[in-house]
């Protein structure tokens, strides 16, 4: 966790093993951050996606850091 304040629209990294890439903060409610990551084109794991799928997570501040 960094000392930088995280706001809606900021890019963040998830501090959980096995979760990679950057996520965008969509909303903040009661110290729970809703973050999303869109899958378009080639992913970091080597597969191609044409859809508009979004991976969504709700996490506390201690599980994310500002990118």
N, C-alpha and C positions, 0 to 999 in steps of 0.2 A: 504494500500500500504506500502510495506517495502522499506528500502533504498538499498536493495540488487539488483544488476543489473540482469535482466532477459535475458537469451540468448536462442537461438534455442536449443531444446532438454531438457530444464529445465521443471520440474514439477511445475504447478501453481494451485492455487485455484481461483475460480471465486467469486467475491464479489457482486453477484446478488442474491436476495432472491429466493429460490426455485431451484437453481442450485447447485448440490452437487457432490462430488467426485473430483479427481485430473485430470488435463488435461496436455497434453504435448504441448509445443510451437513448431509448425511446421515451421512458418516463421514470419518475422517481416518486414513490408513494410510501410514506411511513418507513423511511430508510431502507426500502427495498427497490433495487434498480432493475428495471426491465430493459434487457439488451437484446439486440437482434443482429444476425449476420446473414446477408443474402448469399445464395449460391447461384452464380452465373458464370458460365464458361468453365475453364479448367480450375479445379480445386487444388489445394496444396497436397492432396492425397492422390492426385493423378487421374481423376475421373472428370468427364465432361457433363455439364448439366445445362439444358436449354430452358428449364422452368424458372419460375419466380419464387421458389421455396425460400422461406426465411427460418433460420434456426433461432428460437426465442428462449431466453432464460430469465428467471427472476432470482437475483442474488443480493446478499448484503454487501455493503461497502468493503468489508474485509476480504472479499473474494475477487475484487477487481482492482485494477490500477489504471491510471490515465496513460494513454499511449503517447 
